[in-house]
Amino acid sequence: MRVVVVVESCFGNTSQVAEAIIEGLRAGGAAVEVVSADSAPPSLAADLVLVGAPTHNMGLPSSASRSQAAQKGGSAPSSGVREWIDRVDSVDGRVIAFSTTTGGLFAGSASKAIVKAFKRHEIRAERGTDFTVMGTPGPLGSGELARAREWGRTLQA
Ligand SMILES: Cc1cc2nc3c(=O)[nH]c(=O)nc-3n(C[C@H](O)[C@H](O)[C@H](O)COP(=O)(O)O)c2cc1C
């Protein structure tokens, strides 16, 4: 199985989750390529395309929210998953979204926003799993990396 993972991250937590998912996928024999959303190509073809981002303001990061992340010590990529989806021509393969969130009732979810954004481009994406961070810079909640590895393993099926 060939997998492409498109990821955005300001403080590194979503990237860590992506790496753990990839470990799980590779343990099952998948060939996995990871690409940063700011340099992802407009057309992708794979058996599985995973798209992950941190939750900002209950949805996908924007240039304004990335600047806010940078003010809090994170990095601010010039563009991310939101802009990549806007310039996507085609994605051939099953698409599954994941995200990191602080959790709770009003946290929102970037994975939900990813599914909606693809829908606007008439591309079907499924909502995968959200992983919990303990605060804006992280760290990830206890056990979340193990859960990400396990999730990666199940995606192999
Ligand atoms: C500007 C900004 C807005 C945020 N808004 C939310 C939010 O609405 N809901 C939430 O769960 N987390 C929110 N967060 C926390 C992020 O989810 C957290 O920083 C992110 O998951 C960490 O992932 P990263 O290390 O990959 O950037 C926000 C963070 C920033 C910087």
PDBQT file of the ligand as one rigid body, heavy atoms in Angstrom, charges set to zero:
ROOT
HETATM    1  C1  LIG A 201      -4.038  30.924  17.181  1.00  0.00    +0.000 C 
HETATM    2  C2  LIG A 201      -4.387  29.611  17.804  1.00  0.00    +0.000 A 
HETATM    3  C3  LIG A 201      -5.719  29.233  17.934  1.00  0.00    +0.000 A 
HETATM    4  C4  LIG A 201      -6.042  28.006  18.519  1.00  0.00    +0.000 A 
HETATM    5  N1  LIG A 201      -7.347  27.646  18.600  1.00  0.00    +0.000 NA
HETATM    6  C5  LIG A 201      -7.668  26.402  19.065  1.00  0.00    +0.000 A 
HETATM    7  C6  LIG A 201      -9.018  25.956  19.047  1.00  0.00    +0.000 A 
HETATM    8  O1  LIG A 201      -9.946  26.648  18.635  1.00  0.00    +0.000 OA
HETATM    9  N2  LIG A 201      -9.261  24.690  19.504  1.00  0.00    +0.000 N 
HETATM   10  C7  LIG A 201      -8.272  23.868  19.970  1.00  0.00    +0.000 A 
HETATM   11  O2  LIG A 201      -8.560  22.739  20.338  1.00  0.00    +0.000 OA
HETATM   12  N3  LIG A 201      -6.984  24.270  19.995  1.00  0.00    +0.000 NA
HETATM   13  C8  LIG A 201      -6.658  25.516  19.558  1.00  0.00    +0.000 A 
HETATM   14  N4  LIG A 201      -5.362  25.917  19.554  1.00  0.00    +0.000 N 
HETATM   15  C9  LIG A 201      -4.337  25.021  20.097  1.00  0.00    +0.000 C 
HETATM   16  C10 LIG A 201      -3.812  24.132  18.979  1.00  0.00    +0.000 C 
HETATM   17  O3  LIG A 201      -4.725  23.107  18.727  1.00  0.00    +0.000 OA
HETATM   18  C11 LIG A 201      -2.439  23.563  19.341  1.00  0.00    +0.000 C 
HETATM   19  O4  LIG A 201      -1.534  24.636  19.382  1.00  0.00    +0.000 OA
HETATM   20  C12 LIG A 201      -2.015  22.554  18.284  1.00  0.00    +0.000 C 
HETATM   21  O5  LIG A 201      -2.820  21.406  18.324  1.00  0.00    +0.000 OA
HETATM   22  C13 LIG A 201      -0.593  22.143  18.460  1.00  0.00    +0.000 C 
HETATM   23  O6  LIG A 201      -0.233  21.471  17.280  1.00  0.00    +0.000 OA
HETATM   24  P1  LIG A 201       1.107  21.823  16.514  1.00  0.00    +0.000 P 
HETATM   25  O7  LIG A 201       2.211  21.615  17.514  1.00  0.00    +0.000 OA
HETATM   26  O8  LIG A 201       1.183  20.833  15.415  1.00  0.00    +0.000 OA
HETATM   27  O9  LIG A 201       1.039  23.224  16.035  1.00  0.00    +0.000 OA
HETATM   28  C14 LIG A 201      -5.008  27.140  18.988  1.00  0.00    +0.000 A 
HETATM   29  C15 LIG A 201      -3.676  27.523  18.842  1.00  0.00    +0.000 A 
HETATM   30  C16 LIG A 201      -3.341  28.733  18.255  1.00  0.00    +0.000 A 
HETATM   31  C17 LIG A 201      -1.898  29.110  18.092  1.00  0.00    +0.000 C 
ENDROOT
TORSDOF 0
